[in-house]
Amino acid sequence: MGSPGSPVIVVMLVAGVLSASAALVAAVIDVRRRRLPDPVVATVGLLPLVAAAVGFVGPSALLVGCVLLAGPFAIAHTLSPASIGFGDVKFAAVLGACVSVVDAQVALLAVSIASGMSSFGGLLVGRRSVPLGPGLVFGAVVAVVIGPFVIGGGA
């Protein structure tokens, strides 16, 4: 892919920082307003788009990550739209593409962590309904950090 100072590495790094920043902004907005604005969620998708454009990851891997992370939430939304909003499904799909830049299988770990943390957060604050965005971001970040060790036996 290139040496540490190559333009491809720099572009990937900038895209990653912008995507991560947008994900944090989306999580904060979700906590405050219980909404995930489409423009912010779309900005999170910058990393996987750039990664595919420079040939770091194939489009099929991005699609697999989207389906693995967003699929369970899409099913829940379809069965009970009041339980999980469609914004959460879209956010999960974009984050699924982001984590698949590392490995599409990491999305399975991310969905587990996101669901668990959101449920735990609800228990902590004593509410049955909590925003899912922060749990999705936390799950994606933790899955990207530990995923290669859990899935591949080490980096």
Summary of the structure (lengths in Angstrom):
residues: 155
radius of gyration: 15.3
end to end distance: 17.0
largest distance: 49.7
contacts: 525
relative contact order: 0.14
helix: 75%
strand: 0%
